Amino acid sequence: MIKKFKACIMALLLPAAAALAQQKTITFTKAALRDKIMGGWAGQTIAVTFGGPYEFRYNGTFIQDYQPLTWYDGYLKKTMVDNPGLYDDLYMDLTFVEVFERLGLDAPVDSFANAFAHAGYVLWHANQSARYNILAGIRPPLSGNWVNNPHADDIDYQIEADFAGLMSPAMPNTASAISDKIGHIMNYGDGWYGGVFVGAMYALAFTSRDIDRIVEGALQTIPPASDFYRCIADVIRWHRAYPLDWHRTWWELQKAWSSDAGCPDGVFDAFDIDAKINAAYVVLGLLYGNGDFGRTLEIATRAGQDADCNPSTAGGVLGTVLGYKNIPSYWKMGLAEAESIDFKYTSMSLHKVYETGFRQALENIRRHGGRVEGDSVVIVREIPQPVSFEQSFPAMVPLLKQDWPGRDIREKAFAFEGTGFVVLGNATRKKDGMPDPLAGLGVTVDGQQEDTVRLPTSYTIRRNELCWKYGLANGRHTVKLRALGGGEEAGVNTTAYIVYGDRPIKKK
């Protein structure tokens, strides 16, 4: 049955990949290429602004069609000035763009890792876990690996990968190589595939106005054995079965793909920041939007969960397809007033990244066999190829989330039946007006040698979870925590623990 399913999916997608490969080169004028790059950056900025008020306010449900969504002249600039933290997917992109600008296309991975690890902005999920790992000496790609990062399958690199495709026009494999270097800083497995897929969609958005073809071609960069591939292939299949009803496809996604097994914040909760389901909402918007900019943004937003980043990705891809000039004027209201504003934590505005992104794309094109001849840019097109297979959290099933409150603990222990655990909590400072103190935690599993965990109290460099351990032998285990250091300056607090097994609990 599985072989038959894979054969059917490949039969659906191979014609698109073959069509993309027919032309060995593609030629743009410099102005046309710049216009598409501008459309990509502008499209995602417009769309993240549009979706901002609804971010994670609709979890496990969608925004009803009768509910109006806000957009008016001046809203874009107002949001950029009053709520600059909304644009995390933009300033994260630009962190990496700035490294390329400073050190060139061969910049080493540590330069990207250090740039965002030491940046002033607050991070969450896979990004924050990677930041903690890097500052603790765990370097890429181990900083994003699921063994060291409980958020490895989260959406983080997926919302930051736009730059990789925009600097790789018609070169999806080149975009994947960039993502291999940078995306593994914070993600692994399906979390990494989200960024590979997004980068490929941007790259292929330079080659066609056919949204179906772009989505299907980009999926060829993902290994068919992965859950990410299967999830997006399902969206394509359901779109063909229910071409006029995005709500039906949304519901099918809920039934098949809404169970998050990795992110400790999402298990046993409607909250779902997993890359697969949110990428599916991006594709939902693109396919059912059918090239209409407003309709695409509306559907990707109304699908819920990460309802600002998902339309941002969809709007950026479609903005690249259309080009800046062809983004409808209604959606560019106030854009000109905002284009000179530097995104917070960066020295880059939209005006600057338009030119920087264009220059980096030209260099990348030349490096991969293309050429610039006067006003013409000739690009050697790439046939999308799958990246390597990898899987986070293999054979792991959440079994239990147990409240476990404790403030300023000294010693604490629990026992469980399963193959792994995560302990949730934080370290807090007890007195203000002093440098950030550091708490510590000794962790012993089954009486083995104690591991020491450093726990900064600063939210910017915090450890997302107190401790975790995966891949234990299936059976009974005991976890003991012991507070170290801190004393009067810092304390360790617990809130809950999660237990994993290798199979679901049998129903009685």
Summary of the structure (lengths in Angstrom):
residues: 508
radius of gyration: 22.9
end to end distance: 29.3
largest distance: 73.9
contacts: 1866
relative contact order: 0.15
helix: 47%
strand: 16%
